[in-house]
Amino acid sequence: MFGFWPLRFDCLAKTVRSEGYFGCYRGAAVNLTLVTPEKAIKLAANDVFRQKLSKDGHLPLWGEVLAGCGAGTCQVVVTTPMEMLKIQLQDAGRLGEELRIFYAQLLYFP
């Protein structure tokens, strides 16, 4: 159960040693760029649906469920293209790195 903890701390120590403290957060900007609008859309849509479905300030359970489903649907419709773009960019970077390694090995004659 505790066998993974030393490995995690070792990985953290090596990352901080080689790349500095902020090396732990490299690549986080892309995720934050996608998560922020996702959560904003979901919360705003949930508020709108809750307002439209409530009567006299009271929202029954089915209304809460419906508001959540509507908010989730709005969020998925808007953020799916961004997710697909992120996946394509990650895949292009991976393929570019594989090609670079392939050509480096092809040109290297021991």
C-alpha positions as CSV (number, residue, x, y, z in Angstrom):
1,M,0.0,0.0,0.0
2,F,2.8,2.4,0.8
3,G,5.1,1.2,-1.9
4,F,4.3,4.0,-4.3
5,W,5.0,6.9,-1.9
6,P,8.8,6.7,-2.1
7,L,8.6,6.6,-5.9
8,R,6.3,9.6,-6.0
9,F,8.6,11.6,-3.8
10,D,11.6,10.5,-5.7
11,C,10.0,11.6,-9.0
12,L,9.1,15.0,-7.4
13,A,12.6,15.5,-6.1
14,K,14.2,14.6,-9.5
15,T,11.8,17.0,-11.3
16,V,12.5,19.9,-8.9
17,R,16.3,19.2,-9.1
18,S,16.5,19.1,-12.8
19,E,13.8,21.6,-13.9
20,G,13.2,23.7,-10.8
21,Y,10.0,24.2,-8.8
22,F,8.0,25.5,-11.7
23,G,8.9,22.4,-13.7
24,C,6.2,20.6,-11.8
25,Y,3.7,22.9,-13.5
26,R,5.0,22.8,-17.1
27,G,2.2,22.1,-19.4
28,A,-0.5,23.1,-16.9
29,A,-1.4,26.2,-19.0
30,V,-3.1,24.2,-21.7
31,N,-5.2,22.3,-19.1
32,L,-6.1,25.5,-17.3
33,T,-7.1,27.1,-20.6
34,L,-9.5,24.3,-21.3
35,V,-10.8,23.8,-17.7
36,T,-11.6,27.4,-17.0
37,P,-14.2,27.9,-19.9
38,E,-15.6,24.4,-19.2
39,K,-16.4,25.2,-15.6
40,A,-17.6,28.7,-16.4
41,I,-20.0,27.4,-19.1
42,K,-21.3,24.6,-16.9
43,L,-21.9,26.9,-13.9
44,A,-23.5,29.7,-15.9
45,A,-25.8,27.3,-17.8
46,N,-26.8,25.6,-14.5
47,D,-27.8,29.0,-13.1
48,V,-29.8,29.8,-16.2
49,F,-31.6,26.4,-16.2
50,R,-32.3,26.6,-12.5
51,Q,-33.8,30.1,-12.9
52,K,-36.0,29.0,-15.8
53,L,-37.2,25.8,-14.0
54,S,-37.9,27.3,-10.5
55,K,-41.3,28.5,-9.5
56,D,-41.5,31.0,-6.6
57,G,-37.9,30.3,-5.7
58,H,-38.5,26.6,-5.2
59,L,-36.9,24.0,-7.5
60,P,-38.0,20.4,-7.2
61,L,-35.6,17.5,-7.4
62,W,-36.5,16.8,-11.0
63,G,-35.7,20.4,-11.8
64,E,-32.3,20.2,-10.3
65,V,-31.5,17.0,-12.2
66,L,-32.8,18.6,-15.5
67,A,-30.8,21.8,-14.8
68,G,-27.6,19.7,-14.3
69,C,-28.2,17.6,-17.4
70,G,-28.8,20.8,-19.5
71,A,-25.7,22.4,-18.1
72,G,-23.6,19.4,-18.8
73,T,-24.9,19.2,-22.3
74,C,-24.1,22.8,-23.0
75,Q,-20.6,22.4,-21.6
76,V,-19.9,19.3,-23.8
77,V,-21.2,20.9,-27.0
78,V,-19.0,23.9,-26.5
79,T,-15.8,22.3,-25.2
80,T,-15.6,19.1,-27.3
81,P,-14.1,21.0,-30.3
82,M,-11.4,22.4,-28.0
83,E,-10.7,18.9,-26.6
84,M,-10.4,17.5,-30.1
85,L,-7.9,20.3,-31.0
86,K,-5.9,19.6,-27.9
87,I,-5.7,15.9,-28.7
88,Q,-4.7,16.6,-32.3
89,L,-1.9,18.9,-31.2
90,Q,-0.7,16.4,-28.6
91,D,-0.7,13.7,-31.3
92,A,1.1,15.9,-33.8
93,G,3.8,16.7,-31.2
94,R,4.2,13.0,-30.5
95,L,4.4,12.1,-34.1
96,G,6.9,14.9,-34.8
97,E,9.1,13.6,-32.0
98,E,9.0,10.1,-33.3
99,L,9.9,11.2,-36.8
100,R,12.8,13.3,-35.4
101,I,14.1,10.2,-33.5
102,F,13.7,8.0,-36.6
103,Y,15.6,10.4,-38.9
104,A,18.3,10.9,-36.2
105,Q,18.8,7.1,-36.0
106,L,18.7,6.8,-39.8
107,L,21.5,9.4,-40.2
108,Y,23.6,8.0,-37.3
109,F,26.2,5.5,-38.5
110,P,28.2,3.9,-35.7
